[in-house]
Amino acid sequence: MNTETLPPVAGATPTATRQISDLPGPKPWPLVGNNLQVRLSRLHQDIEHWIDQYGPMLQARLGPNHLVIISDHELITGILRDRPDTFRRPSRLADIVDEMGIQPGIFTAEGASWQNQRRMVMASFSPTHVRNYFPALLKVTQNLHRRWTQAARQRTAIDLQADLMRFTVDAISGLAFGSETHTLESDDDIIQQHLNKIFPALFRRLNALVPYWRYVRLPADRALDRSVKEVNAAIADFVAQARQRLQDPARRERPQNLLEAMVVAADAEDSGVTDNEVAGNVFTLLLAGEDTTATTLSWLLYLLSRHPQALKLAREEARRVAPRLDAFTPEQMADLNYIEACAHEAMRLKPVGPFNAVEALKDTVVGDLLIPQGTLIFLVLRHDNLNEQYFSKATQFEPQRWLDGQGVSQATNAKRISMPFGAGPRVCPGRYLALLEIKLAMAMILNAFDIEAVDTPDGQEAQELMSFTMTPVGLTMRLREMSTDVAQAA
């Protein structure tokens, strides 16, 4: 292979001087590689520990995969910007998704299919489009307020992650599909129960040493099949309802939700998007929109509860900028700069996705390393976030580092290194919606309640659980109702 002709990614040297076999890394065991040296539920932490031992670029073997692990943010940015031409999501991911019966969407799409779906999804997720459906998001926020008011009055501890996932399911269902699922008003919502099984199962199968389910179907596998079937049926119903509504020419001219906008875009001449791909993106919205935003809110509330000064500043901003839940506006949410900084700081310290994985589509060079086609690369996103070389007080919760008033270079540096929504052409299309949901929920909470405590099961620091996303374990929240205008108005 002629390394002189290999295309370098951003930050790379023109010529490779090392091969993967030259990299340091943990010594693999026979047959299983390094699989038994990591815990799946703590995979991100074990890999971060390897980086501390072996440096920012190392090799490892997880089952049949000989992979490269990279934590240098500049190399990671270059790789992410070089998608989809030189790198793609792991082909194993698309295979597992297809095998599970999940319709293909933008998350696993590649090539021309990804480009077609990206145009459709980006149009649907435009800030202008999302702003048009602000009333739907506000209604869901009011439902969360009612649920938590009842908990505060009854002095009941709130299962934080579960309630916030209800909030995000309702928000996505109302905004994206024009359907009210009312999970906040029920403790036994079927869709949420099914969704809660699918993401963890996908993570387990992606990292399984042996694909046993292809040969032996355990009760958990049969339950997973039923969950996927139920969610697929619900999505088919969403799409059918949207097509029925779009028989009205006026509505087709001005779609009322994201799903309708996707259907209209898919129906356009030469869109290249099929109904199956529309359904796949509905599935992606349900899965990704539920878990990621809810988890970020959980971590944010946990961190604020442990930093009284930051909590005080966030509360003061909410009560100054957006004091009444019944009168929240998109403009008010846009002006919640400190609360947004708190969200970005929470995502820096506790990113929902602390690592990403890509696969090389062709021979290339990363830094000084020759990467053959088909190589799997783990991109460890959090390591540099916690590095004193790049952030002062790197392990501390310091929201002001995201504000330009604290120094443009500091804010710019933070945005360049911390990449919770990814980077490059495949940056998360739902980032605007996610931040809007976060600010709506936080403005409501900070106006209507005092946060008495966010507790962990053992009273120690919150444990991180890796299950496709990095969630906190067992957080409960206790609130005290405030006698304010916002509480009365809601």
C-alpha positions, 0 to 999 in steps of 0.5 A, spaced: 500 500 500 502 506 498 501 511 504 504 517 500 497 517 496 492 516 502 488 522 504 489 525 511 483 527 515 484 534 518 490 534 523 493 529 520 500 528 517 501 527 510 505 520 511 503 515 516 509 513 520 505 508 524 501 502 523 496 499 528 500 494 531 505 499 533 500 502 538 500 500 545 494 497 549 492 492 554 494 485 552 489 481 549 487 474 552 486 468 547 480 468 543 476 473 547 481 479 546 480 484 551 472 483 552 473 480 559 477 486 561 471 491 561 465 491 564 459 493 559 455 497 564 462 501 565 465 500 558 466 508 557 470 508 564 474 502 562 476 505 556 478 512 559 482 508 564 486 505 558 487 512 555 490 514 562 495 508 561 497 508 554 496 515 551 491 518 546 491 513 541 491 505 543 489 499 540 484 493 543 481 487 541 473 487 543 471 480 541 472 479 533 474 487 532 481 489 532 480 497 534 483 503 534 481 508 540 482 515 540 481 521 545 485 527 541 479 532 540 483 535 534 483 528 531 476 526 533 474 533 529 477 531 523 474 524 523 467 527 524 468 532 519 470 527 514 464 523 514 461 520 510 466 520 505 472 516 509 468 514 515 461 511 516 458 508 522 460 501 524 457 496 519 455 492 525 450 497 527 446 497 521 446 489 521 444 489 528 438 494 527 436 490 521 436 484 524 432 487 530 426 489 525 428 496 526 426 500 520 432 504 517 433 511 518 438 517 518 442 514 524 444 508 520 443 510 513 450 511 509 451 514 502 446 517 497 440 514 502 443 518 508 444 524 503 436 524 501 434 523 508 438 528 511 435 533 507 428 531 509 430 531 516 434 537 517 428 541 513 423 538 518 428 540 524 429 547 522 429 552 528 423 556 524 419 549 524 420 547 531 418 554 533 411 553 530 410 548 534 412 551 541 405 551 544 405 543 543 412 543 547 409 548 552 403 544 553 407 538 555 411 542 560 405 544 563 403 537 564 410 535 567 409 541 572 402 538 574 405 531 575 411 534 580 406 539 583 402 533 586 409 529 588 411 536 592 404 536 595 404 529 597 412 529 599 413 524 594 420 522 591 420 523 584 424 517 580 427 523 576 430 519 569 423 515 569 419 522 569 423 526 564 423 520 559 415 521 560 416 528 558 421 527 552 416 522 549 410 526 550 414 532 547 417 528 541 410 525 540 406 531 540 411 535 536 413 530 531 407 526 530 401 530 532 399 525 537 398 526 544 401 520 548 399 522 555 405 518 558 406 524 564 399 522 566 400 515 566 405 510 570 404 504 565 405 507 558 406 502 553 410 505 548 415 508 553 415 501 556 417 498 549 422 503 548 426 502 554 427 495 552 430 497 545 436 501 546 439 497 552 438 491 547 441 494 541 447 496 546 448 489 548 448 486 542 453 491 539 458 489 544 456 481 544 462 476 544 457 471 541 451 473 537 447 467 541 440 470 539 441 467 532 441 460 535 437 460 541 431 465 543 431 467 550 425 470 554 428 477 553 429 476 546 422 474 545 420 480 549 424 484 545 421 482 538 414 484 541 417 491 543 419 492 536 413 489 533 409 494 538 413 500 536 413 499 529 405 498 529 405 505 533 409 508 528 405 505 522 399 508 525 402 515 526 404 515 519 397 513 516 394 518 520 399 523 517 397 521 510 390 522 512 391 529 514 395 531 508 389 529 504 387 537 505 391 541 500 392 547 505 395 542 510 400 539 505 402 546 504 403 548 511 405 541 515 403 542 522 408 537 525 415 534 523 412 527 521 407 531 516 413 535 514 417 529 513 412 525 509 411 532 504 418 532 503 418 524 502 413 525 497 417 530 493 419 528 486 426 525 486 426 525 494 429 518 494 426 517 500 421 511 501 415 510 506 420 505 510 425 510 511 420 515 513 418 510 518 425 509 520 426 516 522 420 516 526 423 510 530 430 514 531 426 520 533 422 516 539 429 512 541 434 518 540 429 524 542 426 520 549 433 518 552 438 523 550 434 529 552 431 526 559 438 523 561 441 530 560 436 533 564 437 528 569 445 530 570 443 537 569 439 537 575 443 532 579 449 537 578 445 543 580 443 540 586 450 540 588 452 547 586 448 552 590 451 558 587 450 555 580 443 553 582 441 560 585 444 564 578 439 559 574 433 560 578 434 568 578 435 568 571 429 563 570 425 568 574 427 574 571 427 572 564 421 567 564 417 568 570 410 565 568 409 558 565 403 560 562 406 565 558 413 562 556 415 564 549 420 562 544 424 568 545 424 568 552 427 561 552 432 564 547 434 569 552 436 563 558 443 564 556 446 562 563 441 556 563 443 554 556 451 554 559 449 550 565 446 545 560 453 545 556 457 544 562 453 538 564 454 535 557 461 536 558 462 533 564 456 528 563 455 527 556 450 522 554 454 519 549 461 519 552 464 515 546 462 514 538 464 509 533 466 509 526 469 505 521 474 506 515 471 506 508 477 506 505 485 506 507 487 513 510 491 516 515 489 519 522 495 523 525 501 519 523 497 512 523 495 508 517 488 506 518 486 500 513 479 500 510 474 496 515 478 498 521 473 500 527 475 506 531 472 508 538 472 516 539 473 517 546 469 524 546 469 526 554 477 525 555 479 532 553 473 535 556 476 533 563 483 535 561 486 541 565 490 542 559 484 544 555 479 547 561 481 550 567 478 546 573 476 541 568 473 536 573 468 542 576 462 544 574 463 551 572 457 554 567 460 561 566 466 558 562 461 557 556 459 565 556 462 570 552 462 575 558 467 570 561 472 571 555 471 569 548 477 565 548 474 560 553 467 560 550 470 558 544 475 553 546 469 549 550 465 549 544 471 546 540 473 541 544 466 539 547 462 535 542 455 532 545 452 533 539 457 531 534 461 535 529 461 535 521 456 533 516 453 528 521 452 533 527 445 531 531 439 535 527 435 535 533 440 539 537 436 545 537 430 541 539 433 538 545 436 545 548 429 548 547 426 542 551 431 542 556 430 550 557 423 549 558 423 544 563 428 548 567 425 554 567 418 551 569 422 547 575 426 553 577 420 558 577 415 553 580 419 549 585 425 549 590 429 543 589 430 540 596 435 534 594 437 530 588 439 523 591 443 517 589 441 510 592 447 510 596 448 517 598 454 517 594 456 520 588 451 518 582 454 512 578 454 512 571 451 506 567 453 505 560 447 502 556 448 505 549 447 512 553 450 514 559 445 515 564 445 516 572 443 510 576 437 511 581 436 518 582 430 521 586 428 528 586 424 531 592 421 538 591 418 543 595 412 547 591 413 555 591 407 560 592 409 564 585 405 566 580 408 561 575 405 555 580 398 559 580 398 560 573 400 553 571 
